Amino acid sequence: MYTTAFILAMLVLFSSCNGNQKGKVVVGRLHPTEENIPVITGMRYVLREDTSGAQIKLVDEKNFFKAEVFSIGAYEGEQHEMLGNISDIAMGTNTLLYIDGENGEARVYDQLGALKQVVGAPSVAPGEFSYLEAVAITRDDSKFFVADQSGNRIQIFQRQGNAYEFFDTFSMPHDFLASDICVIKDHLYLHGYSESLDHVIHKVTHAGKYILSFGQPYLSDVPFIKSIISDDGSLVCSETSGTVLYANQTVPILKAYDEVGTLRWQVKFADHVQMYLPEGKNEGGRTSLAYPPQLPGESSYLFLIADPVSNSFIISHTTLGPDEEKTAELVRHYFSIPVESGHGTYLGKHYLGVEEWGRFRHPSPDQHPPLLRIASLNKNYVYAIRNSPFPVIGIFKRELLFLQ
């Protein structure tokens, strides 16, 4: 779902007590630059990590697993029982889709996790997969779409009776690779930076006919920096309200657009301490961007999902807690933002484990594996991905997770 930029050069050593690197760098320009961080003055569009007064809260992690009704994935078993790299999941009305970047396939489940079909295989032929990025499904479960960067293509699968069959494929319009995809009725919205169009969101029909592009890319006078940071983003669609929500991973700002690309609202996180990326030169003298390790107090990884039941977006990000004797706890924060107003609330946080000397260590064996993130939901269930000690998609009763 996210295009991860490779580490091109480690340019700078950092020293910081509070985790904020700004002003501590020895060489290079820091990103995001100030010109990329919009000024938001309306306090209703500034989200704080405070549940006081909230009408709904997320249950704490100790009770979260009491709501689990089923899980997909096994440590050892038959091929169809084990999960590889969970590239992305998507939920229609009654269909759960999971694309496996390790095994090069899409798996189709019902909403309770019963496997119905395995689609595709590792290859570059039509109906097969090579470099999976994202998956999206129509609300009526009639079609699903897979973004495969190998061949720069979107593959379309259509339901025929009780199974999906390969229907068609199209290449991305203009000069970009799709790293995320979502659906609103008869149109797809693709994320990826196009240098020729100078936008990051692209609207096409289900058949791939280009309609329009919108969404400001990352601002930089260096083409490489502009391209690589602009590509590192994600989007999600609310079909109910015809809204596309976009986030760039380097700039902790959410931007909501209507179907023709008009900005509806934008939101920032007041307690999000951004990781800064230093710009410099590699050994060959070319411009490069370093991705330093996350420091205590810093936040990263904005994940976006749509909740059709409450007509809202649910957003999460991870913060590395205060440094204590070379260990720091990882905490995932959750927010809910109504699509129409953009006036969000804080749902709560989950403890994920600790970061110890640069290595992630999950809780002890007598505890549940850490919850990585909520990835999708419908009116009955919540679907959460956890990768430790092996990949699992957990299915939870919605009514037991969100407390009124």
C-alpha positions in Angstrom: 0.0 0.0 0.0 2.9 2.3 0.6 5.9 2.8 -1.7 8.9 2.6 0.6 11.9 4.7 -0.5 15.1 2.8 -0.2 17.9 4.1 2.1 20.3 5.8 -0.3 22.8 7.2 2.1 23.2 7.7 5.8 24.5 11.2 5.9 24.1 12.5 9.4 24.4 11.3 13.0 21.7 12.7 15.3 21.7 13.5 19.0 18.5 14.6 20.6 16.8 14.3 23.9 13.2 14.9 22.8 13.5 13.1 19.5 13.0 16.2 17.4 15.9 16.3 14.9 15.2 19.8 13.6 18.2 22.0 14.3 20.4 19.1 15.3 21.5 18.1 11.8 25.2 18.7 10.9 24.8 18.8 7.1 22.0 18.8 4.5 18.6 20.3 4.2 15.8 18.8 6.3 12.5 17.5 4.9 9.7 18.4 5.2 10.7 22.0 4.6 8.4 24.7 6.0 6.9 25.4 2.6 5.4 21.9 2.7 3.7 22.3 6.0 0.5 24.3 5.6 -0.6 26.7 8.4 -3.9 25.5 9.8 -5.5 28.0 12.2 -9.0 26.5 12.7 -8.7 24.5 16.0 -11.4 22.1 14.9 -8.9 20.9 12.3 -6.1 20.2 14.8 -6.3 16.7 16.3 -4.9 16.2 19.8 -4.3 12.9 21.7 -7.0 13.6 24.3 -10.1 11.4 24.7 -11.9 13.7 27.2 -15.3 14.6 25.9 -15.1 12.0 23.1 -18.4 10.1 22.4 -16.6 6.9 21.3 -13.4 5.3 22.4 -11.3 2.4 21.3 -11.0 -0.4 23.9 -7.5 -0.9 25.4 -5.2 -3.5 23.9 -5.6 -5.9 26.9 -9.3 -6.2 26.1 -9.0 -5.8 22.4 -8.2 -9.5 21.8 -11.3 -10.6 23.8 -13.3 -9.4 20.8 -11.5 -11.7 18.3 -13.8 -14.2 16.7 -11.4 -15.6 14.1 -7.9 -15.2 12.7 -6.5 -15.9 9.2 -2.9 -17.1 9.2 -0.9 -19.9 10.8 2.7 -20.3 11.8 2.8 -23.8 10.2 0.3 -25.5 8.0 -1.0 -25.9 4.5 0.0 -23.3 1.9 -3.5 -21.7 1.9 -3.4 -21.5 5.8 -0.2 -19.4 6.0 0.1 -15.8 5.0 3.1 -14.2 3.3 3.8 -10.5 3.0 0.5 -8.7 3.6 0.7 -6.1 0.9 -2.8 -4.8 1.4 -6.4 -5.8 2.3 -9.8 -4.4 1.2 -13.3 -5.0 2.4 -16.5 -4.9 0.3 -19.9 -5.6 1.6 -19.4 -9.3 2.2 -15.9 -10.0 0.7 -12.5 -9.6 2.3 -9.6 -9.4 -0.1 -5.9 -9.9 0.8 -3.0 -9.5 -1.6 0.2 -11.5 -0.8 3.3 -9.8 -2.1 5.4 -12.8 -1.2 3.4 -15.5 -2.9 2.1 -13.3 -5.8 -1.6 -14.0 -5.3 -4.9 -12.5 -4.1 -7.1 -14.4 -1.7 -10.8 -14.0 -1.4 -12.6 -14.6 1.9 -16.1 -14.0 3.3 -16.4 -11.5 6.1 -15.8 -14.2 8.7 -12.5 -15.4 7.2 -13.6 -18.5 5.3 -11.3 -18.9 2.2 -13.4 -18.8 -1.0 -10.8 -18.5 -3.8 -7.1 -18.0 -4.6 -6.5 -15.7 -7.6 -3.3 -15.4 -9.6 0.2 -16.7 -9.3 3.7 -15.2 -9.4 4.4 -14.0 -12.9 3.9 -11.1 -15.3 1.1 -12.6 -17.5 -2.5 -11.2 -17.4 -4.2 -12.4 -14.2 -0.8 -13.0 -12.5 1.2 -10.8 -10.2 4.8 -9.6 -9.7 5.1 -6.4 -7.7 1.8 -6.0 -5.7 1.1 -2.6 -4.2 -2.6 -2.2 -3.4 -6.1 -3.7 -3.8 -9.6 -2.1 -3.9 -13.1 -3.5 -4.3 -16.4 -2.1 -5.4 -19.1 -1.8 -2.7 -21.3 -4.4 -4.3 -18.3 -6.9 -4.5 -18.7 -7.2 -8.2 -15.2 -6.2 -9.2 -11.8 -5.8 -7.6 -8.7 -4.0 -8.8 -5.0 -4.8 -8.1 -2.2 -2.3 -8.5 0.8 -4.2 -9.8 3.9 -2.0 -10.4 5.4 -4.7 -12.6 4.3 -3.6 -16.1 2.9 -0.4 -14.6 -0.6 -1.9 -14.6 -4.0 -2.2 -12.9 -5.6 -5.6 -13.2 -9.3 -6.0 -13.0 -11.2 -9.1 -11.8 -14.9 -9.5 -12.1 -17.3 -11.8 -10.3 -18.8 -14.6 -12.4 -21.2 -16.6 -10.3 -19.5 -17.5 -7.1 -15.9 -16.8 -8.3 -13.8 -14.0 -9.6 -12.2 -14.2 -13.1 -9.6 -12.1 -14.8 -11.4 -9.4 -16.8 -8.9 -6.9 -18.1 -5.8 -4.9 -17.5 -4.7 -1.4 -18.3 -1.5 0.6 -17.9 -1.3 3.7 -15.8 -1.9 6.9 -17.8 1.0 9.3 -18.1 4.3 8.7 -16.2 3.7 7.3 -12.8 3.5 4.0 -10.8 0.4 3.5 -8.7 1.2 2.9 -5.1 -2.4 3.1 -3.8 -5.9 2.8 -5.2 -9.5 3.3 -4.2 -12.9 3.3 -5.7 -15.9 5.7 -5.9 -18.7 4.2 -8.0 -17.6 4.1 -11.6 -14.1 5.6 -11.1 -10.8 4.7 -9.6 -8.4 7.0 -7.9 -4.7 6.2 -8.2 -1.8 7.6 -6.1 1.6 8.2 -7.7 3.6 11.3 -8.7 3.4 12.3 -12.3 6.2 14.6 -13.3 4.4 15.7 -16.5 1.1 16.4 -14.8 2.7 17.6 -11.5 0.0 16.0 -9.4 -0.3 12.9 -7.1 -3.9 11.7 -7.5 -5.3 10.5 -10.8 -9.0 9.7 -11.6 -9.7 7.1 -14.3 -12.7 5.0 -15.3 -12.8 1.3 -14.4 -11.5 0.6 -17.9 -8.5 3.0 -17.4 -9.7 6.0 -19.3 -8.0 9.1 -17.9 -10.3 11.8 -16.5 -8.2 14.2 -14.5 -5.4 14.7 -11.9 -5.2 16.7 -8.7 -3.3 16.9 -5.4 -0.2 19.0 -4.8 3.0 17.1 -4.9 5.9 17.7 -2.4 7.5 21.1 -3.1 11.2 21.0 -3.9 13.5 22.5 -6.6 15.3 19.2 -6.7 13.5 16.8 -9.1 14.7 13.7 -7.3 13.6 14.9 -3.9 10.2 16.0 -5.3 9.6 12.7 -6.9 10.7 10.3 -4.2 8.8 12.2 -1.4 5.7 12.7 -3.5 5.6 9.0 -4.2 5.5 8.1 -0.5 1.8 8.6 0.2 -1.5 6.9 0.4 -5.2 7.6 -0.1 -8.6 6.2 0.8 -12.1 6.8 -0.7 -15.4 7.4 1.0 -18.0 6.4 -1.6 -20.9 7.6 0.5 -19.7 11.2 0.4 -17.6 11.2 -2.8 -14.4 12.1 -0.9 -10.8 11.1 -1.4 -8.5 11.4 1.6 -4.8 11.8 0.9 -1.7 11.8 3.2 2.0 12.1 2.3 4.1 10.1 4.8 6.7 12.9 5.2 4.1 15.6 5.9 1.7 14.8 8.8 -1.3 16.6 7.1 -4.5 15.0 5.9 -6.2 16.5 2.8 -9.7 15.7 1.8 -10.8 16.3 -1.8 -14.1 16.0 -3.6 -14.4 13.9 -6.8 -13.2 16.7 -9.1 -10.2 17.5 -6.9 -11.4 20.5 -4.9 -9.9 20.6 -1.4 -12.7 20.1 1.2 -10.7 20.3 4.4 -7.2 19.6 5.8 -6.2 18.4 9.2 -3.0 18.3 11.2 -1.9 16.3 14.3 -0.9 18.6 17.2 1.0 15.9 19.1 2.7 14.3 16.1 6.5 15.0 16.2 7.6 14.5 12.6 10.7 12.5 11.6 12.9 14.7 9.5 14.7 13.4 6.5 18.1 14.9 5.6 19.1 15.7 2.0 22.6 15.3 0.9 24.9 13.8 -1.7 25.9 10.2 -2.2 29.4 9.0 -3.1 28.8 9.7 -6.7 27.8 13.2 -6.0 24.1 12.8 -6.7 21.4 14.1 -4.5 20.2 11.5 -2.0 17.8 11.3 0.9 18.6 9.6 4.2 16.0 7.7 6.3 17.4 7.8 9.9 15.9 5.5 12.6 12.9 6.7 14.4 13.9 8.4 17.7 12.0 8.5 21.0 9.2 10.9 20.8 8.9 10.8 17.0 5.9 9.7 15.1 5.6 7.9 11.7 3.4 5.9 9.3 0.0 7.4 8.7 -2.6 4.7 7.9 -5.9 5.6 6.4 -9.2 3.6 6.3 -12.8 4.5 5.5 -15.7 3.6 7.8 -18.8 3.4 5.7 -21.0 2.8 8.8 -20.2 6.1 10.5 -19.3 7.9 7.3 -15.9 8.8 8.7 -12.2 8.1 8.2 -10.1 6.3 10.8 -6.5 7.3 11.0 -3.6 5.8 12.9 0.1 6.5 13.4 2.9 5.1 15.5 5.0 7.0 18.1 8.2 5.8 19.8 7.8 6.6 23.5 10.3 8.2 25.8 13.8 6.6 26.0 14.3 4.6 29.2 17.5 2.7 29.6 17.8 2.1 25.8 14.2 0.9 25.4 11.2 2.8 24.2 7.6 1.6 23.8 5.9 1.7 20.5 2.4 3.2 20.7 -0.3 3.3 18.0 -2.7 6.2 18.1 -6.2 6.2 16.5 -8.4 9.1 15.4 -11.9 9.3 13.8 -12.7 12.1 11.4 -16.2 12.6 10.0 -16.0 12.9 6.2 -18.4 15.8 6.0 -17.0 18.1 8.6 -13.3 17.1 9.1 -13.7 17.7 12.8 -12.0 14.7 14.3 -11.7 13.1 17.7 -9.1 10.9 19.4 -10.1 7.3 19.9 -7.2 6.1 22.1 -3.9 4.3 21.8 -2.5 0.7 21.9 0.8 -0.4 23.2 2.6 -2.5 20.6 5.8 -3.6 22.3 9.2 -2.0 22.8 12.1 -0.9 20.6 15.3 -2.1 22.2 18.7 -1.0 20.8 17.1 -0.5 17.4 15.4 -3.9 17.4 11.6 -4.5 17.8 10.7 -6.9 20.6 7.1 -8.0 21.0 5.6 -8.8 24.4 6.5 -12.0 26.3 5.1 -15.3 25.1 2.3 -15.4 27.7 0.9 -12.2 26.2 -1.0 -11.7 23.0 1.0 -10.8 19.9 1.1 -7.0 19.5 -1.7 -5.4 17.5 0.0 -3.8 14.5 -2.9 -1.8 13.0 -6.6 -1.8 12.2 -6.7 -2.1 8.4 -10.4 -2.3 7.5 -13.9 -2.7 8.9 -17.6 -3.0 8.1 -20.8 -2.8 10.2 -20.1 -6.1 11.9 -16.4 -6.7 12.1 -13.0 -5.0 12.4 -10.0 -6.4 10.5 -6.5 -5.9 12.0 -3.1 -6.9 10.8 -0.3 -8.1 13.0 3.0 -9.4 11.8 4.5 -10.9 14.9 5.4 -13.6 15.5 3.9 -14.4 12.0 1.5 -12.7 9.7 -2.1 -12.8 10.8 -5.3 -11.0 9.9 -7.5 -10.9 13.0 -11.3 -10.6 12.8 -13.0 -8.8 15.7 -16.5 -7.9 16.7 -17.0 -4.3 16.0 -19.4 -3.7 18.9 -16.8 -4.8 21.4 -14.0 -2.6 20.2 -15.6 0.9 20.0 -17.1 1.9 23.3 -19.9 4.5 23.5 
